[in-house]
């Protein structure tokens, strides 16, 4: 398990690396621990009324907007289909 300070720095780095057109300026109150995925990798979910960000400890992420099934997202470290599945799950 990573120390909280390291996780915070890692999340900030991941958000900073996301393309500006999709990057949301996430605040701590927007994010929560998502637990672990099926591979055992911890992830965090950031969400506001229209945007979503899912960030894994291994550097993978999905970041973008929730909108009627035509998700405008950027992703890294997973397939587009998997990225859309994650967004679909958490945008409902």
Secondary structure as UniProt FT lines:
FT   HELIX           4..17
FT   TURN            20..22
FT   HELIX           28..30
FT   STRAND          31..36
FT   TURN            38..39
FT   STRAND          42..47
FT   STRAND          51..56
FT   TURN            57..58
FT   STRAND          61..65
FT   TURN            68..69
FT   STRAND          72..76
FT   HELIX           80..91
//
